[in-house]
Amino acid sequence: MKVLQINSVCGIGSTGRIAIDIHNILIDQGHESYIAYGRGLPKNCDDAIRIGTKIDNYTHVAKTRLLDKHGFGSKRATKEFVKEIKKIDPDIIHLHNIHGYYINIEILFNYLKEANKPVIWTLHDCWSFTGHCSHFDYIGCKKWKTGCFDCPQKQEYPKSVLIDNSEWNYNKKKEIFMGVDNMMLVTPSNWLSNLVGKSFLKDYRIEVINNGIELSFFKPTDNEFRKKYELDDKFIILGVASIWTQSKGINYFLELSTNLKEDEVIVLVGLSNKQLKEIPENIIGISRTNNVEELADIYSSADIFVNPTLEDNFPTVNLEALACGTPVITFETGGSPESINNKTGMVVKERSSVKLYENISNIRVSEKHSYIKECVDRAIKKYDRKLKYEEYISLYNNLVKSN
């Protein structure tokens, strides 16, 4: 079996790591595997195929900023890439993020319709069925259900500084993305699957495959984190994000910090240099780290992991915390609650720092040790990345056989 994956990045970020994990499983099983990507440098895949150049990326960004036509640049780069696909002649084409300033969606989908090969498209966000944005939960927009226009998030990724082209984008995407005979969709959460089922993509078959994590890295560890930061006698409330924004819930941590007891402390991982200078004294700030051993130590040291995200698909930080034996508290946002149950954490329905703190206090009374086994067991049974990505291999095999 010959598989081609297409994603904005390779080996970095959550989607890039998923592509690499699937690639490695395919290679280990004796299949042919290729990854094509659009930006940055590939990691852990020396023979990855670059789509276009930095100049192509810059011109695509310019088209997005000025005309709000994200996904409609990179014409030359995409035509050249289609020639590469024809040379590879894959049995399966697996799309991940096709937004990200690197590929022309009209040229790509015209090829997919013409080639009539089995296609799997993993939707990691909502961009595929909106006229502009990748998420809309934070502002509660529902225009995507019937047709986008007058976009309230024009200034958000993929940012447009001049024109609002959301109505044209929506209609064009609908025209382009519909009518691929052998395509099925995959979402990492039931929440996103339900949204897709209400969108113009609803006629496609939809499967749910949760994201997975590397359990050999994320597990309870003995470490020096508490000693390093002089936190031996503290109750640690942890938050982790790649970028801390209002939609990730940073304001709730700032509000929480005003109500903490003397023996309680917040640790936030992923803060920018500017944020590190501005946080209150009872928040310990740590900049973003890609060191998984360091992350596992921090998760393991915390008494509770709090994820006050206001829009998310299926956050892997929840899974990483569980695997390290730390209970999770999250708002009822997107697919975030799907990874926990009443033995591994709590879901807060009301978005308030007061309610967050009430649930933190409840878990503190129960004490972390009463949650550790259930958290680790849940991660092992449900979120081992090897098992999750084997589900993709099974899909590939079934599609090739049926084709």
Contacts in CASP RR format, 6 or more apart in sequence:
PFRMAT RR
TARGET T0000
AUTHOR 0000-0000-0000
METHOD contacts of the structure
MODEL  1
MKVLQINSVCGIGSTGRIAIDIHNILIDQGHESYIAYGRGLPKNCDDAIR
IGTKIDNYTHVAKTRLLDKHGFGSKRATKEFVKEIKKIDPDIIHLHNIHG
YYINIEILFNYLKEANKPVIWTLHDCWSFTGHCSHFDYIGCKKWKTGCFD
CPQKQEYPKSVLIDNSEWNYNKKKEIFMGVDNMMLVTPSNWLSNLVGKSF
LKDYRIEVINNGIELSFFKPTDNEFRKKYELDDKFIILGVASIWTQSKGI
NYFLELSTNLKEDEVIVLVGLSNKQLKEIPENIIGISRTNNVEELADIYS
SADIFVNPTLEDNFPTVNLEALACGTPVITFETGGSPESINNKTGMVVKE
RSSVKLYENISNIRVSEKHSYIKECVDRAIKKYDRKLKYEEYISLYNNLV
KSN
1 26 0 8 1.000
1 31 0 8 1.000
1 32 0 8 1.000
1 91 0 8 1.000
1 92 0 8 1.000
1 396 0 8 1.000
1 397 0 8 1.000
1 400 0 8 1.000
2 31 0 8 1.000
2 32 0 8 1.000
2 33 0 8 1.000
2 34 0 8 1.000
2 88 0 8 1.000
2 89 0 8 1.000
2 90 0 8 1.000
2 91 0 8 1.000
2 92 0 8 1.000
3 22 0 8 1.000
3 26 0 8 1.000
3 31 0 8 1.000
3 32 0 8 1.000
3 33 0 8 1.000
3 34 0 8 1.000
3 90 0 8 1.000
3 91 0 8 1.000
3 92 0 8 1.000
3 93 0 8 1.000
3 94 0 8 1.000
3 396 0 8 1.000
4 34 0 8 1.000
4 35 0 8 1.000
4 36 0 8 1.000
4 85 0 8 1.000
4 88 0 8 1.000
4 90 0 8 1.000
4 92 0 8 1.000
4 93 0 8 1.000
4 94 0 8 1.000
5 19 0 8 1.000
5 22 0 8 1.000
5 23 0 8 1.000
5 33 0 8 1.000
5 34 0 8 1.000
5 35 0 8 1.000
5 36 0 8 1.000
5 94 0 8 1.000
5 95 0 8 1.000
5 96 0 8 1.000
6 35 0 8 1.000
6 36 0 8 1.000
6 37 0 8 1.000
6 51 0 8 1.000
6 93 0 8 1.000
6 94 0 8 1.000
6 95 0 8 1.000
6 96 0 8 1.000
6 98 0 8 1.000
6 103 0 8 1.000
6 108 0 8 1.000
7 15 0 8 1.000
7 16 0 8 1.000
7 19 0 8 1.000
7 35 0 8 1.000
7 36 0 8 1.000
7 37 0 8 1.000
7 38 0 8 1.000
7 95 0 8 1.000
7 96 0 8 1.000
7 97 0 8 1.000
8 15 0 8 1.000
8 37 0 8 1.000
8 38 0 8 1.000
8 39 0 8 1.000
8 96 0 8 1.000
8 97 0 8 1.000
8 98 0 8 1.000
8 99 0 8 1.000
8 100 0 8 1.000
8 101 0 8 1.000
8 102 0 8 1.000
9 15 0 8 1.000
9 16 0 8 1.000
9 37 0 8 1.000
9 38 0 8 1.000
9 39 0 8 1.000
9 40 0 8 1.000
9 97 0 8 1.000
10 16 0 8 1.000
10 19 0 8 1.000
10 20 0 8 1.000
10 35 0 8 1.000
10 37 0 8 1.000
10 38 0 8 1.000
10 42 0 8 1.000
10 43 0 8 1.000
10 45 0 8 1.000
10 48 0 8 1.000
11 17 0 8 1.000
11 19 0 8 1.000
11 20 0 8 1.000
11 42 0 8 1.000
11 43 0 8 1.000
11 44 0 8 1.000
11 45 0 8 1.000
12 40 0 8 1.000
12 43 0 8 1.000
13 242 0 8 1.000
14 124 0 8 1.000
14 211 0 8 1.000
14 316 0 8 1.000
15 96 0 8 1.000
15 97 0 8 1.000
15 124 0 8 1.000
16 37 0 8 1.000
16 96 0 8 1.000
18 96 0 8 1.000
18 122 0 8 1.000
18 211 0 8 1.000
18 389 0 8 1.000
19 35 0 8 1.000
19 37 0 8 1.000
19 96 0 8 1.000
20 35 0 8 1.000
20 43 0 8 1.000
20 44 0 8 1.000
20 45 0 8 1.000
21 385 0 8 1.000
21 389 0 8 1.000
22 33 0 8 1.000
22 94 0 8 1.000
22 389 0 8 1.000
22 392 0 8 1.000
22 393 0 8 1.000
23 33 0 8 1.000
23 35 0 8 1.000
23 45 0 8 1.000
25 386 0 8 1.000
25 389 0 8 1.000
25 390 0 8 1.000
25 393 0 8 1.000
26 32 0 8 1.000
26 33 0 8 1.000
26 393 0 8 1.000
27 33 0 8 1.000
29 393 0 8 1.000
34 47 0 8 1.000
34 48 0 8 1.000
34 49 0 8 1.000
34 88 0 8 1.000
34 90 0 8 1.000
35 42 0 8 1.000
35 45 0 8 1.000
35 48 0 8 1.000
35 49 0 8 1.000
36 48 0 8 1.000
36 49 0 8 1.000
36 50 0 8 1.000
36 51 0 8 1.000
36 81 0 8 1.000
36 84 0 8 1.000
37 48 0 8 1.000
37 49 0 8 1.000
37 50 0 8 1.000
37 51 0 8 1.000
37 102 0 8 1.000
38 50 0 8 1.000
38 51 0 8 1.000
38 52 0 8 1.000
38 57 0 8 1.000
38 100 0 8 1.000
38 102 0 8 1.000
38 103 0 8 1.000
39 57 0 8 1.000
39 100 0 8 1.000
39 101 0 8 1.000
39 102 0 8 1.000
42 48 0 8 1.000
42 50 0 8 1.000
49 81 0 8 1.000
49 84 0 8 1.000
51 74 0 8 1.000
51 77 0 8 1.000
51 78 0 8 1.000
51 81 0 8 1.000
51 102 0 8 1.000
51 103 0 8 1.000
52 74 0 8 1.000
52 76 0 8 1.000
52 77 0 8 1.000
52 80 0 8 1.000
52 81 0 8 1.000
52 102 0 8 1.000
53 77 0 8 1.000
56 74 0 8 1.000
56 76 0 8 1.000
56 77 0 8 1.000
56 102 0 8 1.000
57 74 0 8 1.000
57 101 0 8 1.000
57 102 0 8 1.000
59 73 0 8 1.000
59 74 0 8 1.000
60 70 0 8 1.000
60 71 0 8 1.000
60 73 0 8 1.000
60 74 0 8 1.000
60 100 0 8 1.000
60 101 0 8 1.000
60 102 0 8 1.000
61 101 0 8 1.000
63 69 0 8 1.000
63 70 0 8 1.000
63 72 0 8 1.000
63 73 0 8 1.000
64 70 0 8 1.000
64 71 0 8 1.000
64 101 0 8 1.000
64 158 0 8 1.000
64 159 0 8 1.000
64 160 0 8 1.000
65 159 0 8 1.000
65 160 0 8 1.000
65 161 0 8 1.000
65 162 0 8 1.000
66 160 0 8 1.000
66 161 0 8 1.000
66 162 0 8 1.000
66 163 0 8 1.000
67 160 0 8 1.000
67 162 0 8 1.000
67 163 0 8 1.000
67 165 0 8 1.000
68 132 0 8 1.000
68 151 0 8 1.000
68 154 0 8 1.000
68 160 0 8 1.000
68 162 0 8 1.000
68 163 0 8 1.000
68 164 0 8 1.000
68 165 0 8 1.000
68 166 0 8 1.000
68 169 0 8 1.000
69 165 0 8 1.000
69 169 0 8 1.000
70 99 0 8 1.000
70 100 0 8 1.000
70 101 0 8 1.000
70 132 0 8 1.000
70 158 0 8 1.000
70 160 0 8 1.000
70 169 0 8 1.000
71 98 0 8 1.000
71 99 0 8 1.000
71 100 0 8 1.000
71 101 0 8 1.000
71 103 0 8 1.000
71 104 0 8 1.000
71 105 0 8 1.000
72 104 0 8 1.000
72 105 0 8 1.000
72 106 0 8 1.000
72 172 0 8 1.000
73 104 0 8 1.000
74 101 0 8 1.000
74 102 0 8 1.000
74 103 0 8 1.000
74 104 0 8 1.000
75 104 0 8 1.000
75 107 0 8 1.000
77 102 0 8 1.000
77 103 0 8 1.000
77 104 0 8 1.000
78 103 0 8 1.000
78 104 0 8 1.000
78 107 0 8 1.000
78 108 0 8 1.000
79 107 0 8 1.000
81 103 0 8 1.000
81 108 0 8 1.000
82 107 0 8 1.000
82 108 0 8 1.000
82 111 0 8 1.000
85 93 0 8 1.000
85 111 0 8 1.000
85 115 0 8 1.000
90 117 0 8 1.000
91 117 0 8 1.000
91 118 0 8 1.000
91 396 0 8 1.000
91 400 0 8 1.000
91 403 0 8 1.000
92 117 0 8 1.000
92 118 0 8 1.000
92 119 0 8 1.000
92 120 0 8 1.000
92 396 0 8 1.000
92 399 0 8 1.000
92 400 0 8 1.000
93 112 0 8 1.000
93 117 0 8 1.000
93 118 0 8 1.000
93 119 0 8 1.000
93 120 0 8 1.000
94 119 0 8 1.000
94 120 0 8 1.000
94 121 0 8 1.000
94 122 0 8 1.000
94 392 0 8 1.000
94 396 0 8 1.000
95 119 0 8 1.000
95 120 0 8 1.000
95 121 0 8 1.000
95 122 0 8 1.000
96 122 0 8 1.000
96 124 0 8 1.000
97 124 0 8 1.000
97 125 0 8 1.000
97 127 0 8 1.000
98 105 0 8 1.000
98 108 0 8 1.000
98 128 0 8 1.000
99 127 0 8 1.000
99 134 0 8 1.000
99 158 0 8 1.000
100 158 0 8 1.000
101 158 0 8 1.000
105 173 0 8 1.000
105 176 0 8 1.000
105 177 0 8 1.000
106 172 0 8 1.000
106 176 0 8 1.000
109 176 0 8 1.000
109 177 0 8 1.000
109 180 0 8 1.000
112 119 0 8 1.000
112 180 0 8 1.000
112 183 0 8 1.000
113 179 0 8 1.000
113 180 0 8 1.000
113 181 0 8 1.000
116 181 0 8 1.000
116 182 0 8 1.000
117 182 0 8 1.000
117 403 0 8 1.000
118 182 0 8 1.000
118 183 0 8 1.000
118 399 0 8 1.000
118 400 0 8 1.000
118 403 0 8 1.000
119 180 0 8 1.000
119 182 0 8 1.000
119 183 0 8 1.000
119 184 0 8 1.000
120 183 0 8 1.000
120 184 0 8 1.000
120 185 0 8 1.000
120 186 0 8 1.000
120 392 0 8 1.000
120 395 0 8 1.000
120 396 0 8 1.000
120 399 0 8 1.000
121 128 0 8 1.000
121 183 0 8 1.000
121 184 0 8 1.000
121 185 0 8 1.000
121 186 0 8 1.000
122 185 0 8 1.000
122 186 0 8 1.000
122 187 0 8 1.000
122 188 0 8 1.000
122 209 0 8 1.000
123 185 0 8 1.000
123 186 0 8 1.000
123 187 0 8 1.000
123 192 0 8 1.000
123 196 0 8 1.000
124 188 0 8 1.000
124 313 0 8 1.000
125 134 0 8 1.000
125 135 0 8 1.000
125 192 0 8 1.000
125 313 0 8 1.000
126 133 0 8 1.000
126 134 0 8 1.000
126 135 0 8 1.000
126 136 0 8 1.000
126 144 0 8 1.000
126 192 0 8 1.000
126 195 0 8 1.000
127 133 0 8 1.000
127 134 0 8 1.000
128 173 0 8 1.000
128 177 0 8 1.000
128 201 0 8 1.000
129 144 0 8 1.000
129 173 0 8 1.000
129 177 0 8 1.000
129 195 0 8 1.000
129 196 0 8 1.000
129 199 0 8 1.000
129 200 0 8 1.000
129 201 0 8 1.000
130 136 0 8 1.000
130 143 0 8 1.000
130 144 0 8 1.000
130 148 0 8 1.000
130 166 0 8 1.000
130 169 0 8 1.000
130 170 0 8 1.000
131 144 0 8 1.000
131 147 0 8 1.000
131 148 0 8 1.000
131 151 0 8 1.000
131 166 0 8 1.000
131 167 0 8 1.000
131 169 0 8 1.000
131 170 0 8 1.000
131 173 0 8 1.000
132 148 0 8 1.000
132 151 0 8 1.000
132 153 0 8 1.000
132 154 0 8 1.000
132 156 0 8 1.000
132 158 0 8 1.000
132 160 0 8 1.000
132 164 0 8 1.000
132 165 0 8 1.000
132 166 0 8 1.000
132 169 0 8 1.000
133 141 0 8 1.000
133 151 0 8 1.000
133 153 0 8 1.000
133 156 0 8 1.000
133 157 0 8 1.000
134 157 0 8 1.000
134 158 0 8 1.000
135 247 0 8 1.000
135 311 0 8 1.000
135 312 0 8 1.000
136 142 0 8 1.000
136 144 0 8 1.000
136 153 0 8 1.000
136 311 0 8 1.000
137 310 0 8 1.000
137 311 0 8 1.000
137 312 0 8 1.000
137 333 0 8 1.000
137 334 0 8 1.000
138 246 0 8 1.000
138 247 0 8 1.000
138 310 0 8 1.000
138 311 0 8 1.000
139 152 0 8 1.000
139 153 0 8 1.000
141 152 0 8 1.000
141 153 0 8 1.000
143 149 0 8 1.000
143 151 0 8 1.000
143 166 0 8 1.000
144 170 0 8 1.000
144 199 0 8 1.000
145 198 0 8 1.000
145 199 0 8 1.000
147 167 0 8 1.000
147 170 0 8 1.000
147 171 0 8 1.000
148 166 0 8 1.000
148 167 0 8 1.000
148 169 0 8 1.000
148 170 0 8 1.000
149 166 0 8 1.000
149 167 0 8 1.000
149 170 0 8 1.000
150 164 0 8 1.000
150 166 0 8 1.000
151 164 0 8 1.000
151 166 0 8 1.000
154 160 0 8 1.000
154 164 0 8 1.000
154 166 0 8 1.000
155 161 0 8 1.000
173 200 0 8 1.000
174 200 0 8 1.000
177 200 0 8 1.000
177 201 0 8 1.000
178 200 0 8 1.000
178 201 0 8 1.000
178 203 0 8 1.000
182 399 0 8 1.000
182 403 0 8 1.000
183 204 0 8 1.000
184 204 0 8 1.000
184 205 0 8 1.000
184 206 0 8 1.000
184 207 0 8 1.000
184 395 0 8 1.000
184 399 0 8 1.000
185 196 0 8 1.000
185 201 0 8 1.000
185 204 0 8 1.000
185 205 0 8 1.000
185 206 0 8 1.000
185 207 0 8 1.000
186 206 0 8 1.000
186 207 0 8 1.000
186 208 0 8 1.000
186 209 0 8 1.000
186 392 0 8 1.000
186 395 0 8 1.000
187 193 0 8 1.000
187 196 0 8 1.000
187 206 0 8 1.000
187 207 0 8 1.000
187 208 0 8 1.000
187 209 0 8 1.000
187 313 0 8 1.000
188 208 0 8 1.000
188 209 0 8 1.000
188 210 0 8 1.000
188 211 0 8 1.000
188 313 0 8 1.000
188 314 0 8 1.000
189 208 0 8 1.000
189 210 0 8 1.000
189 313 0 8 1.000
189 314 0 8 1.000
189 334 0 8 1.000
189 335 0 8 1.000
189 338 0 8 1.000
190 208 0 8 1.000
190 335 0 8 1.000
190 338 0 8 1.000
191 313 0 8 1.000
191 314 0 8 1.000
191 334 0 8 1.000
191 335 0 8 1.000
191 338 0 8 1.000
192 313 0 8 1.000
192 314 0 8 1.000
192 334 0 8 1.000
192 335 0 8 1.000
193 206 0 8 1.000
193 208 0 8 1.000
196 202 0 8 1.000
196 204 0 8 1.000
196 206 0 8 1.000
197 206 0 8 1.000
207 395 0 8 1.000
209 388 0 8 1.000
209 391 0 8 1.000
209 392 0 8 1.000
210 314 0 8 1.000
210 338 0 8 1.000
210 339 0 8 1.000
210 382 0 8 1.000
210 383 0 8 1.000
210 388 0 8 1.000
211 314 0 8 1.000
211 316 0 8 1.000
211 319 0 8 1.000
211 383 0 8 1.000
211 385 0 8 1.000
211 388 0 8 1.000
212 316 0 8 1.000
212 319 0 8 1.000
212 383 0 8 1.000
212 384 0 8 1.000
212 385 0 8 1.000
212 388 0 8 1.000
212 389 0 8 1.000
213 316 0 8 1.000
213 319 0 8 1.000
213 320 0 8 1.000
213 323 0 8 1.000
213 379 0 8 1.000
213 383 0 8 1.000
213 384 0 8 1.000
213 385 0 8 1.000
214 292 0 8 1.000
214 385 0 8 1.000
215 323 0 8 1.000
215 379 0 8 1.000
215 380 0 8 1.000
215 383 0 8 1.000
215 384 0 8 1.000
215 385 0 8 1.000
217 292 0 8 1.000
217 293 0 8 1.000
217 296 0 8 1.000
218 292 0 8 1.000
218 295 0 8 1.000
218 296 0 8 1.000
218 299 0 8 1.000
218 319 0 8 1.000
218 320 0 8 1.000
218 323 0 8 1.000
218 324 0 8 1.000
218 379 0 8 1.000
219 296 0 8 1.000
219 300 0 8 1.000
219 323 0 8 1.000
219 324 0 8 1.000
219 376 0 8 1.000
220 300 0 8 1.000
220 324 0 8 1.000
220 325 0 8 1.000
220 372 0 8 1.000
220 376 0 8 1.000
221 293 0 8 1.000
221 296 0 8 1.000
221 297 0 8 1.000
221 300 0 8 1.000
221 324 0 8 1.000
222 300 0 8 1.000
223 297 0 8 1.000
223 300 0 8 1.000
223 301 0 8 1.000
224 297 0 8 1.000
225 231 0 8 1.000
225 297 0 8 1.000
225 298 0 8 1.000
225 300 0 8 1.000
225 301 0 8 1.000
226 232 0 8 1.000
226 234 0 8 1.000
226 236 0 8 1.000
226 301 0 8 1.000
229 267 0 8 1.000
229 284 0 8 1.000
231 265 0 8 1.000
231 284 0 8 1.000
231 301 0 8 1.000
233 263 0 8 1.000
234 263 0 8 1.000
234 264 0 8 1.000
234 265 0 8 1.000
235 261 0 8 1.000
235 263 0 8 1.000
235 264 0 8 1.000
235 265 0 8 1.000
235 303 0 8 1.000
235 304 0 8 1.000
235 364 0 8 1.000
236 265 0 8 1.000
236 266 0 8 1.000
236 267 0 8 1.000
236 301 0 8 1.000
236 302 0 8 1.000
236 303 0 8 1.000
236 304 0 8 1.000
237 256 0 8 1.000
237 260 0 8 1.000
237 264 0 8 1.000
237 265 0 8 1.000
237 266 0 8 1.000
237 267 0 8 1.000
237 302 0 8 1.000
237 303 0 8 1.000
237 304 0 8 1.000
237 306 0 8 1.000
237 360 0 8 1.000
238 266 0 8 1.000
238 267 0 8 1.000
238 268 0 8 1.000
238 269 0 8 1.000
238 298 0 8 1.000
238 299 0 8 1.000
238 302 0 8 1.000
238 304 0 8 1.000
238 305 0 8 1.000
238 306 0 8 1.000
238 321 0 8 1.000
238 326 0 8 1.000
239 253 0 8 1.000
239 266 0 8 1.000
239 267 0 8 1.000
239 268 0 8 1.000
239 269 0 8 1.000
239 305 0 8 1.000
239 306 0 8 1.000
239 307 0 8 1.000
239 317 0 8 1.000
240 268 0 8 1.000
240 269 0 8 1.000
240 270 0 8 1.000
240 295 0 8 1.000
240 298 0 8 1.000
240 299 0 8 1.000
240 305 0 8 1.000
240 317 0 8 1.000
240 320 0 8 1.000
240 321 0 8 1.000
241 248 0 8 1.000
241 250 0 8 1.000
241 269 0 8 1.000
241 270 0 8 1.000
241 317 0 8 1.000
242 270 0 8 1.000
242 288 0 8 1.000
243 270 0 8 1.000
243 272 0 8 1.000
243 288 0 8 1.000
244 250 0 8 1.000
244 268 0 8 1.000
244 270 0 8 1.000
244 271 0 8 1.000
244 272 0 8 1.000
244 275 0 8 1.000
246 310 0 8 1.000
247 309 0 8 1.000
247 310 0 8 1.000
247 311 0 8 1.000
248 308 0 8 1.000
248 309 0 8 1.000
248 310 0 8 1.000
249 308 0 8 1.000
249 309 0 8 1.000
249 310 0 8 1.000
250 268 0 8 1.000
250 275 0 8 1.000
252 306 0 8 1.000
252 308 0 8 1.000
252 351 0 8 1.000
252 353 0 8 1.000
252 356 0 8 1.000
253 266 0 8 1.000
253 268 0 8 1.000
253 283 0 8 1.000
253 306 0 8 1.000
253 308 0 8 1.000
254 279 0 8 1.000
254 280 0 8 1.000
254 283 0 8 1.000
255 353 0 8 1.000
256 266 0 8 1.000
256 306 0 8 1.000
256 353 0 8 1.000
256 356 0 8 1.000
256 357 0 8 1.000
256 360 0 8 1.000
257 266 0 8 1.000
257 279 0 8 1.000
257 280 0 8 1.000
257 282 0 8 1.000
257 283 0 8 1.000
258 280 0 8 1.000
259 353 0 8 1.000
259 357 0 8 1.000
260 266 0 8 1.000
260 282 0 8 1.000
264 282 0 8 1.000
265 282 0 8 1.000
265 283 0 8 1.000
265 284 0 8 1.000
266 282 0 8 1.000
266 283 0 8 1.000
266 284 0 8 1.000
267 283 0 8 1.000
267 284 0 8 1.000
267 285 0 8 1.000
267 286 0 8 1.000
267 298 0 8 1.000
267 302 0 8 1.000
268 279 0 8 1.000
268 283 0 8 1.000
268 284 0 8 1.000
268 285 0 8 1.000
268 286 0 8 1.000
269 285 0 8 1.000
269 286 0 8 1.000
269 287 0 8 1.000
269 288 0 8 1.000
269 289 0 8 1.000
269 295 0 8 1.000
269 298 0 8 1.000
270 285 0 8 1.000
270 286 0 8 1.000
270 287 0 8 1.000
270 288 0 8 1.000
270 289 0 8 1.000
271 279 0 8 1.000
271 285 0 8 1.000
271 286 0 8 1.000
271 287 0 8 1.000
271 288 0 8 1.000
272 287 0 8 1.000
273 287 0 8 1.000
275 285 0 8 1.000
276 285 0 8 1.000
276 287 0 8 1.000
279 285 0 8 1.000
286 298 0 8 1.000
289 295 0 8 1.000
295 320 0 8 1.000
296 320 0 8 1.000
296 324 0 8 1.000
299 305 0 8 1.000
299 320 0 8 1.000
299 321 0 8 1.000
299 323 0 8 1.000
299 324 0 8 1.000
299 325 0 8 1.000
299 326 0 8 1.000
300 324 0 8 1.000
300 325 0 8 1.000
300 326 0 8 1.000
302 321 0 8 1.000
302 326 0 8 1.000
303 326 0 8 1.000
303 363 0 8 1.000
303 364 0 8 1.000
303 368 0 8 1.000
304 326 0 8 1.000
304 327 0 8 1.000
304 328 0 8 1.000
304 329 0 8 1.000
304 360 0 8 1.000
304 363 0 8 1.000
304 364 0 8 1.000
304 368 0 8 1.000
305 317 0 8 1.000
305 318 0 8 1.000
305 321 0 8 1.000
305 326 0 8 1.000
305 327 0 8 1.000
305 328 0 8 1.000
305 329 0 8 1.000
306 328 0 8 1.000
306 329 0 8 1.000
306 330 0 8 1.000
306 356 0 8 1.000
306 360 0 8 1.000
307 315 0 8 1.000
307 317 0 8 1.000
307 318 0 8 1.000
307 328 0 8 1.000
307 329 0 8 1.000
307 330 0 8 1.000
307 331 0 8 1.000
307 336 0 8 1.000
308 330 0 8 1.000
308 331 0 8 1.000
308 351 0 8 1.000
308 356 0 8 1.000
309 315 0 8 1.000
309 330 0 8 1.000
309 331 0 8 1.000
309 333 0 8 1.000
309 336 0 8 1.000
310 331 0 8 1.000
310 333 0 8 1.000
310 351 0 8 1.000
311 333 0 8 1.000
311 334 0 8 1.000
312 333 0 8 1.000
312 334 0 8 1.000
312 335 0 8 1.000
312 336 0 8 1.000
313 334 0 8 1.000
313 335 0 8 1.000
314 335 0 8 1.000
314 336 0 8 1.000
314 338 0 8 1.000
314 339 0 8 1.000
315 330 0 8 1.000
315 335 0 8 1.000
315 336 0 8 1.000
315 339 0 8 1.000
318 328 0 8 1.000
318 330 0 8 1.000
318 336 0 8 1.000
318 339 0 8 1.000
318 340 0 8 1.000
319 339 0 8 1.000
319 379 0 8 1.000
319 383 0 8 1.000
321 327 0 8 1.000
321 328 0 8 1.000
321 375 0 8 1.000
322 328 0 8 1.000
322 339 0 8 1.000
322 340 0 8 1.000
322 344 0 8 1.000
322 375 0 8 1.000
322 376 0 8 1.000
322 378 0 8 1.000
322 379 0 8 1.000
322 383 0 8 1.000
323 375 0 8 1.000
323 376 0 8 1.000
323 379 0 8 1.000
323 380 0 8 1.000
323 383 0 8 1.000
324 375 0 8 1.000
324 376 0 8 1.000
325 368 0 8 1.000
325 371 0 8 1.000
325 372 0 8 1.000
325 375 0 8 1.000
325 376 0 8 1.000
325 379 0 8 1.000
326 368 0 8 1.000
326 371 0 8 1.000
326 372 0 8 1.000
326 375 0 8 1.000
327 340 0 8 1.000
327 344 0 8 1.000
327 345 0 8 1.000
327 346 0 8 1.000
327 363 0 8 1.000
327 368 0 8 1.000
327 371 0 8 1.000
327 375 0 8 1.000
328 339 0 8 1.000
328 340 0 8 1.000
328 344 0 8 1.000
328 345 0 8 1.000
328 346 0 8 1.000
328 375 0 8 1.000
329 345 0 8 1.000
329 346 0 8 1.000
329 347 0 8 1.000
329 348 0 8 1.000
329 356 0 8 1.000
329 359 0 8 1.000
329 360 0 8 1.000
329 363 0 8 1.000
330 336 0 8 1.000
330 337 0 8 1.000
330 340 0 8 1.000
330 347 0 8 1.000
330 348 0 8 1.000
331 347 0 8 1.000
331 348 0 8 1.000
331 349 0 8 1.000
331 351 0 8 1.000
332 347 0 8 1.000
332 348 0 8 1.000
332 349 0 8 1.000
337 347 0 8 1.000
339 382 0 8 1.000
339 383 0 8 1.000
340 346 0 8 1.000
340 347 0 8 1.000
340 378 0 8 1.000
341 378 0 8 1.000
343 371 0 8 1.000
343 374 0 8 1.000
343 378 0 8 1.000
344 371 0 8 1.000
344 374 0 8 1.000
344 375 0 8 1.000
344 378 0 8 1.000
345 363 0 8 1.000
345 371 0 8 1.000
345 375 0 8 1.000
346 359 0 8 1.000
346 362 0 8 1.000
346 363 0 8 1.000
348 355 0 8 1.000
348 356 0 8 1.000
348 359 0 8 1.000
349 355 0 8 1.000
363 371 0 8 1.000
END
